[in-house]
Amino acid sequence: MQLTLEFGGGLELLCDSVKIHNVNVDAQDGEDQLTMKDLLAWVRTNLIKERPEMFMKEDSVRPGVLVLVNDCDWELSGQLDATLEDKDVVVFISTLHGG
């Protein structure tokens, strides 16, 4: 499944300062659909190059990380259980920063 992943608000620094990633991610073994929980595990393993604890806490994103799926807050589509479709755009934005 082809997805576009975008990182902002400083999260791109955890991915070698690359903001936009066009990736191919397959569903877990035996599953028909890719869920956000599967995607987050894939991101932690394949894209995060340093300090994964700044992006994730246990199986989800850390508090303060806004997640949008096709410009819609993931809280409206089921969070970790939200299913993804081919060519979806998933955006991760950190709302925590110094000032």
N, C-alpha and C positions, 0 to 999 in steps of 0.2 A: 504494500500500500504506500503510495507516494504522499508525503506530507511536507508542508512548509512549517518550520519551527522558527519563531522569532524570540530573541532574548533582549530585554531592555532594562533600564533603570539600574545598570551595573551588573546584572546577571551575565551579560555577554563576556565579562572579564573571566568568568569561570569556564568559558568555552573558547579559550585562546583569542578573545576579543572579536569573535565572529558573531555578528548579530543575527544573520539569516542563514538557516540551514535547510537545504532541500534534501530530504532523506527518504529512504525506503525502509519501512518497518513492517514485519510480518506479525500476525497474531500469534499468541502463545500456542504451543502444541495442543492439538485437539480442540481449539477454540475457532469459531467461525468469524468472530468480530474482534477487532482491536479495541481495548478499553483504555481510558486515560491512565488507569493503574498500570497497565502493561507499558504504555508509552513512557511514563515517568521512570519505570525501572530501566527501560531501554536508554533513555536520556542519561540517567546516572551512570550506566555502564559505558556508553559509547560517545557521549558528547562532553560531559563534565570532566575537565582536565585537572582541576584542583578544588579543594575545599567543598566537597559535595554537601556537607552539612549546612552550607550557606544557601543551598537550593532546596534540599529536602529534609524532612523530619519524619523518620520511620518510612511509611509507604506513600506519603503525600508531600506536597510542597510545604515549605515553612510558612507560618503565619506572616503576612505582609507581602506575599507573592500573589499578584493578581494573575489569573489564568483566563484567557479568552479563547473560545473555539469558534472560528468564523465570526469574530467580533461580538460574540455573546458570552457573558460571564458563565463560567463552567458551573457555578452554583445553581444556575437555572436548568442545567441539562444533566444533573446527576453526579457531578464531581468525579470521583474515582470510577464510578460505574458508567459514565458517559461513553457511548460508543462512537468511534471515529469512522469516517468515510474516506475513500480515496480523494486526494487533492484538498483535504481540509487544511486550514491554516490555524495553528495553535500558537498563541502569544503568551509569553511569561514576562511579567514586569514586576520588578521589585519596587514596593512603595516605601521601603525603609532606606533612608539615606541620611548622611550627616548634613549639617547646615550651619 
